[in-house]
């Protein structure tokens, strides 16, 4: 039995008529969102994430498929009757109204609540958001962070079944964006309302979500917890999109039980070699490993020896940018580890952290259980 705030998206499509024919923005997307879940939809520009969110909100018509909230199919339900509240990137506040009126306006239009109840909800929500002292001010007299709080508070007072967030933090500076991320998580934990959050910022997705949906060209590439999409990406696109700096990729061929690149060779087990051959579409593959999983070592038997071109010091971490032949390596090490430019550094690739992708399809051919606890806060994308 579906709960009140759950969302079911079944084979949803969105097509537009363009100058050169039909453009598909969302392509047969199916997705289940649990009651009380914080789900983030992430992807590059043009991936269809905002279009999908706007279809849930009722701001875009659905070309095909169905969307349910709870047990109700909402395809043809007007936005104001869907039980959703949306927070936009530009906040969409009325400049001529006070904060109090901005927060109460929707309640007056869409409910039969009395003025005392509306006032109580607005003042309680303003206190929750830390803007109780600004209720009589106009939006233009507030900072960007305060305006964001007003926009979020306006959604909260409606007590919706579902919160929808369309890149609400993108207009804030980095420090305030970090603060508001923690605020939104606190509010989500307090209210336990189902939330669907759209962003292009993978750091927001990784730090805020119960689960992440990764979109590309209107199709779902992977759905999973932050730990799952980080440790077990289903394809090269996900592996490249999640993580900062990005995963290292090297074109290789499989020769016996050796992955051979122009500038190095890497030996794997016979079981892995068989799995790669059985699942691959050719003999050409891509070896992937994240910068934080490569070990800079004094062991001269390590499989790779590369020249350090640049060292970037970023406080607790150093980033090494190395090269060998045409291959370039990015390695993250402890901030206390230093090398001089031009130094030859030995690199080891722990087998439990390598990925092998089909060069043609991008599919991860070595999907397997990996110890998720190995992704600590220090290895989260920054």
N, C-alpha and C positions, 0 to 999 in steps of 0.2 A: 504493500500500500504506500503510495507516494505521500510525503508530508507536505504541509501547506506551502513552504517556501522552496520546494525542490523544483528544478527546471529540467525538462526533457526536450531535447532538440533532435528531430528525426529527419534525416535526409534533406536538410534545408539548403535551398539554392537562392542565389540572388543574381539576376541578369540585368544588364543595362543595354540599351540600344546606343551604340557608338557610331562614329562616322564611318568606320570600316566594318560594321556589323555588330553582332551581339558580343558583349563583354561579360564574362562570368566573374563576379567578384567573390562569391562564396559558392563552393562546389560540393554539394551533397554532404554537408557536415552533420554528423550525428554525435550527440554528447549528452551525458547525464551529470547534473549538478545536484549534490545532496543538500538537504535542508541544513542550513547553518554553515555551509562550506564557504571558504574564501578561495575562489577560483580565479586565476589570472590568465588572460589570453595575451600572448606575446608573439611578436613577429616583426619583420621589417616593414617599411612603408609600402602600402599597396597589397599587403597580405590578406586583407579582408577582415581584420580584427574589429575595427570600429563599425564596419557595416554589419557584422554579426551582432554586436552589442545593440546597435540601433534597431535591428529587427526584433530583438527581445523587448526593447522599449516601446516599439510600435511607431518609431519615427521613419522606418523604411518598410515598404511592402515586401512580402515574401513571394518570390517567384514560384517556389515549389517546396514541398515538405510541410512540417508542422512544428509548432513550439507550444509546449504546455508549461504552465506554472501550477503546481499541485496537480489536480485532476482536470483543470480547465484548459482547453485548446484556446489560445489567445490570438490566433492568426488575424481574426477580424475584430478583436476587441479594441476599442479606442485606447490610446495611451493612458489617459487619466483613470481608466477603470481596470488597469492590469495589475494593480497592487505593487508597482515598481516606483522607485525614485532614482533619479539620475543626477550625477554630479559631472559637470562638463569641464573641459580643459580651460575655457575662458570664464568659468564661474557663472555667467549668464545672470548677473544680479541686476535689479532695476535701479539705475543710478539716482532716480528722483525719490526713491523710498528709503526710509530708515532701515537699519538692520532688523528691527522688530517686525516691520511691515513686510520686508523681503521674506522673512521666515514664516510669517503667518498667512501670506497671501494665498498660497496653494491650498491650505486647509480651509480657508473661507470659500474658495471656489468649488472644491471637490467634496466637502463633507458638510454634515449638519451640526457640527460641534458648536456649542455655545461659546460666547466670547470669553467666559471665565476659564473654560477648559483649554481653549486655544492659547490664552495668556499663560496658563500653567505649563503647557507643553513647551512653549517658546522659551520661557524663563528657565525651566529645568534643562532644556537642551543647550541653551546659551551658557549655563553654568558648566555643563559637561564639556563644552568646547572651549571654555575659558574666554568667552567674549561677552560675559554678562555686563561688563562696564561699557560696552559699545552699542547697546541696543538702540539708542536714540541717534546714533551717528549715521551718516550716509556712506555708501561703499567707497566713494572717492576719497574719504578721509581715513581710510584703513590701509594697512600694508597688504602686500600680496598674500602673506600667510594668514592674516586676519580675514581677508576676503574668502580665502579657501575654506576657513573654518565656518564662515557664514553659509557658504554654498553647501557644505557637508551638513551643517545643522539644519538647513532648510529641508534636506532630504530626510534627516532623522525624525523631525517633528511629525512627519506623515506616517511614521510607524509602518513602513511598507513591508511586504513579504520579501522583496528582493531589492538590494542596492545595486545600482549600475554605475561604474566609475569609468569615464572616458579620459584617460591620461590627465588626471586632476592635478598632478604635481609638476607637470612639465614646464610651467611658467615660473617656478620658484628657483632660487639659487640653491647651490649644492647643500649648504649647511641646513637651510630651512627645509629642503626636500627630505633630508635624512630625518629631521625632527618630525615632520608630518607623517612619514612612513610609520614611525613608532606610534604616533597618535592614532592613525587609522587602524593599526593593529589592536591597540587598546580598546578602541570603540567597538571593533568587530568582536573581540572577546567578551566585552560587556553586554552587547545587544544580541549576539548570536544570530544575526540576520544573514541570510544567504547573500553573498556578495560576488559579483562578477566584475573584474577589474581589468581594463585594457591598458596596455603600455607597450612602448617600444624598448623600454629600459629593462634589460634582463636582470639587473641588480635588484630592481623593485620586485620583479617576478620571483627571484630566488629567495628573497628575504621575507616576503609577506605572505606567500601562498600556502594553502594546504595542497593544492595541485596546480600544475601549469599545463596550459594548452599551447602548443607551438604551431603557428600557422605559416604556410608559405603558398602564395598564389591561390588563396581561397580554400586550401585543403589542409587537413590536420596531419602534421608530421609525427607528433607524439603527444600523449597525455600521461602525466605521471607526477609524482612528488618532486620537489626540487632535487632531492638526493638521487632519485631514479634518473631524471633526465641528464643530470651531471655525470653520474657514474656509468649509466647504460644507455647512451644515445642510440636511437634506432637507426640513424643514418648520418651521413657526413654533414648534412645541413644542420641538424640539431647539434652535433658535436662542435661545429664551427660557431654556431650562434650562441650557445651557452658557454660561458667561461670567458674571463678577461685577465690577461691576454688570451687570444684564441688558441685552440689546440694546434700543435705542430702537425703538418701533413707532409708526407713524402711518397712520391710515386715509386712503387716497388713491383718486382715480378717474383713469383714463387719458383724457386729452383730447388727441388727436393724438399728439404725442411729449412731452407734459407730464404728469407725475404731480402732480395738484392736490390739496392738503390745504386745510382751511379757512384756515390761517394762512400757507401758503407754497406755492410751485410749484417743481418740480424737472424740468429738461429731460433727456431721455434720447435715445439714438440711435434712428433709425427701425428698425434691426434689432432692438433690444431691445423697442421698442414692438410690433413684429410678433410677436415671440416670446411676449410677455406676452398679447397678444390670442389667439393660437393655442392657448395652453396653459391660459388662464384659463377659469373657468366663468361669469363675469359681467364687468361693467365695474368691479367694486369690488375693491380690492386693499389690501395693507398694505406700506408701505415700512419696511424695517428697516436699521439700521446700529448697530454697536457703539460704546460711548462712547469707546474709545481710537482709533477711526478717524475721528471728527469732528475737523475742524481749526478751532480758534479762530484767527481771522485778522484782520489790520488791513485786508484788502482789502474795500473798501466795495461791490464788485460781487458779493460772496458771496451765495448765494441766500437765506440765512436771517439775520435779525437778531432776537435774542431777549434778554429781560431776565434778568439774573442775580439769582436769589432767594437762593441760599445757596452759599457756597464752603466745602468741607470739605478741610482740609489733612491729608494722611496721609503725611508724610515725603517720599518721592521723588515722590509724585503729589499733584495736587489734583483734586478732583471738583467740577465746576460743575453746579449744578442751575438750569436756566433755564426760562423760559416765554414763550410767544407765543400769545395767544389762549387756547384750551383745550388747546393742545399743550404738553407738558412734555419737556424735553431733559436728558439726563445726558451730560456730556462729561468725559473724563479728559485732563488736561494735565500738563505737567511741574510739579514741585513749586515751581519758581522763578517760575511764571507766576501773577500775582495780579491780581484785579479787585475793585473795591468793589461791595458789594451795590447793586442798582439800575442798574448799568452795562449799557448795551446792547452785546452782544457779537456780532460777525459770525461766522457759522458756514459752513464749506464742507464738502460731502459728496463725498469722492473717489469717482468712479464705480466704481472697481475694488472698493470695499468695500460697495456697497449691495446689498440683497436685496429682492426683491419677492415677496410671498406672496399666494396666492389667499385672499381673505377668507373664503370658504366652506369650502374644503378644508384650508387651511393649507399647501398644497404650495408649495415654493420654485420659482418660475417662471423664475428666472434662474440655475439651477445651471450652473456653468461652471468651468473650470480657473482657480484663483486661485493666486498665488505663495505656497506654504505657508511659505516662509522668512520671509515678512513677519510671521508670528506669532512674535515673540521672547519671551524669558522675561518681559520687561517688560509684555507684553500678555496674559500668562496670567492666568486668573481668580485672584483672591486670596481 
